[in-house]
Amino acid sequence: MSRFLVAGLLAVVMALSGCATKFKTYDGPEVTRVLVYKESRRMYLMHHDAVLRVFDFELGFAPAGHKVIEGDGRTPEGEYIIDRRNPDSDFHLSIGISYPNADDIEVARALGQDPGGDIFIHGTPKLFGGRDDWTWGCIAVTNDEMEDIYAMVQDGTPISIYP
């Protein structure tokens, strides 16, 4: 019984002190697709044809064009899947994009290069806040926005990334 009392008191103290968790919950319509438009820097979380949320974002340091090789600073373009999540990300929270696919690997290998990987939608450390296009090819939103995206977008969700 005393464990429950201690846990309850701890929860009250955390709530009163303003401590909040970065893990939000979401009980709205399912996000069935993520649409990313690189040029306009707009990302749409969709439920079929309905827009649920819209986010602005930052990209890699060389955002124009499709990612071809590791270190090129580009964000991939094409059809991918959200395939993993990282609650312990150095960038607050992150969800993974299934880059590289078989075509990406083939193109990079034909150039004698590595296609790279570890492309995520993630938050923004204070060091990079307010800077334009600072990632190595990822899609960066604010930490508050990333908490919403992390709660709303599930593994297996298709993501379309357009120029």
C-alpha positions as CSV (number, residue, x, y, z in Angstrom):
1,M,0.0,0.0,0.0
2,S,2.8,2.4,0.8
3,R,4.3,2.0,-2.7
4,F,1.1,3.2,-4.2
5,L,1.0,6.2,-1.9
6,V,4.6,7.1,-2.8
7,A,3.9,6.7,-6.5
8,G,0.8,8.8,-6.2
9,L,2.7,11.5,-4.3
10,L,5.5,11.5,-6.9
11,A,3.0,11.9,-9.7
12,V,1.4,14.9,-7.9
13,V,4.8,16.5,-7.2
14,M,5.9,16.1,-10.9
15,A,2.6,17.6,-12.1
16,L,2.8,20.5,-9.8
17,S,6.5,21.2,-10.6
18,G,5.8,21.4,-14.3
19,C,7.6,18.2,-15.2
20,A,6.1,16.9,-18.3
21,T,6.8,13.7,-20.3
22,K,7.8,13.9,-23.9
23,F,5.5,11.0,-24.6
24,K,2.1,12.4,-25.6
25,T,-0.9,10.3,-26.4
26,Y,-3.1,10.6,-29.4
27,D,-6.6,9.2,-29.8
28,G,-7.7,10.9,-33.1
29,P,-8.1,9.6,-36.6
30,E,-5.3,7.3,-37.8
31,V,-2.5,8.9,-39.8
32,T,-2.6,6.9,-43.0
33,R,0.1,8.8,-44.9
34,V,2.8,11.4,-44.4
35,L,3.3,13.9,-47.3
36,V,6.5,15.9,-47.3
37,Y,7.1,18.8,-49.8
38,K,10.7,19.7,-49.6
39,E,10.7,23.0,-51.6
40,S,7.8,24.5,-49.6
41,R,9.1,22.9,-46.3
42,R,5.6,21.6,-45.5
43,M,4.7,18.2,-44.0
44,Y,1.1,17.0,-43.9
45,L,-0.1,14.2,-41.6
46,M,-3.1,12.7,-43.5
47,H,-6.1,10.6,-42.7
48,H,-6.9,9.4,-46.2
49,D,-7.8,12.7,-48.0
50,A,-8.2,14.8,-44.8
51,V,-5.3,16.9,-43.5
52,L,-4.9,16.2,-39.7
53,R,-1.8,18.4,-39.1
54,V,0.6,20.6,-41.0
55,F,4.2,21.2,-40.0
56,D,7.1,23.4,-41.2
57,F,10.5,21.8,-41.1
58,E,14.2,22.1,-41.8
59,L,16.2,19.8,-44.1
60,G,19.8,18.8,-44.8
61,F,22.5,21.4,-45.6
62,A,22.1,20.7,-49.4
63,P,18.4,20.1,-49.7
64,A,17.9,20.2,-53.5
65,G,17.7,16.8,-55.2
66,H,17.3,13.2,-54.1
67,K,19.8,11.7,-51.6
68,V,22.3,9.6,-53.5
69,I,25.3,9.0,-51.2
70,E,26.2,9.2,-47.6
71,G,27.1,12.7,-46.5
72,D,25.6,14.6,-49.4
73,G,23.3,16.6,-47.1
74,R,20.2,15.7,-49.1
75,T,16.9,14.3,-48.0
76,P,15.6,11.4,-50.0
77,E,12.7,11.8,-52.4
78,G,10.2,9.1,-53.2
79,E,8.0,6.5,-51.5
80,Y,9.2,5.1,-48.1
81,I,7.8,3.7,-44.9
82,I,8.1,4.9,-41.3
83,D,9.9,1.9,-40.0
84,R,11.3,2.6,-36.5
85,R,11.2,5.0,-33.6
86,N,13.9,6.2,-31.2
87,P,12.7,7.5,-27.8
88,D,16.3,8.1,-26.8
89,S,17.3,10.2,-29.8
90,D,20.0,12.8,-29.5
91,F,17.3,15.0,-31.3
92,H,14.6,14.7,-28.6
93,L,12.5,12.0,-30.3
94,S,12.7,10.5,-33.8
95,I,10.9,8.2,-36.2
96,G,12.8,6.5,-39.0
97,I,12.3,6.6,-42.7
98,S,13.1,3.4,-44.6
99,Y,15.8,4.9,-46.8
100,P,17.7,3.4,-48.5
101,N,15.5,1.2,-50.6
102,A,16.8,-1.3,-53.2
103,D,16.9,1.4,-55.9
104,D,18.8,3.8,-53.7
105,I,21.4,1.1,-52.9
106,E,21.8,0.2,-56.6
107,V,22.4,3.8,-57.6
108,A,25.0,4.5,-54.9
109,R,26.8,1.2,-55.6
110,A,27.0,2.0,-59.3
111,L,28.8,5.2,-58.2
112,G,31.1,3.1,-56.0
113,Q,29.6,4.9,-52.9
114,D,27.5,4.1,-49.8
115,P,23.9,5.4,-50.0
116,G,24.0,6.3,-46.3
117,G,21.0,5.7,-44.0
118,D,19.6,6.7,-40.6
119,I,17.2,9.2,-42.1
120,F,14.7,10.4,-39.6
121,I,12.0,12.9,-38.8
122,H,13.3,14.4,-35.5
123,G,13.3,17.3,-33.1
124,T,15.7,20.2,-32.9
125,P,18.4,20.6,-30.2
126,K,18.8,24.1,-28.8
127,L,22.1,24.4,-30.6
128,F,20.4,24.2,-34.0
129,G,17.2,26.1,-33.2
130,G,16.5,28.9,-35.6
131,R,19.0,27.7,-38.2
132,D,18.0,26.9,-41.8
133,D,18.7,23.4,-43.3
134,W,21.2,22.1,-40.8
135,T,20.6,18.3,-40.8
136,W,22.6,15.7,-42.7
137,G,19.5,14.7,-44.7
138,C,16.8,14.3,-42.0
139,I,13.6,16.3,-41.5
140,A,13.7,18.5,-38.4
141,V,10.8,20.0,-36.6
142,T,10.5,21.6,-33.1
143,N,10.7,19.3,-30.1
144,D,7.0,20.1,-29.2
145,E,5.9,19.3,-32.8
146,M,8.0,16.1,-32.7
147,E,6.2,14.9,-29.6
148,D,2.9,15.2,-31.5
149,I,4.3,13.5,-34.6
150,Y,5.8,10.7,-32.5
151,A,2.4,10.1,-30.9
152,M,0.4,10.3,-34.1
153,V,2.5,8.5,-36.7
154,Q,2.9,4.7,-36.2
155,D,5.5,2.4,-37.7
156,G,4.3,1.1,-41.1
157,T,2.9,4.4,-42.1
158,P,3.7,5.3,-45.8
159,I,5.7,8.6,-46.3
160,S,5.9,10.3,-49.7
161,I,8.7,12.8,-50.0
162,Y,8.5,15.2,-53.0
163,P,11.0,17.7,-54.4
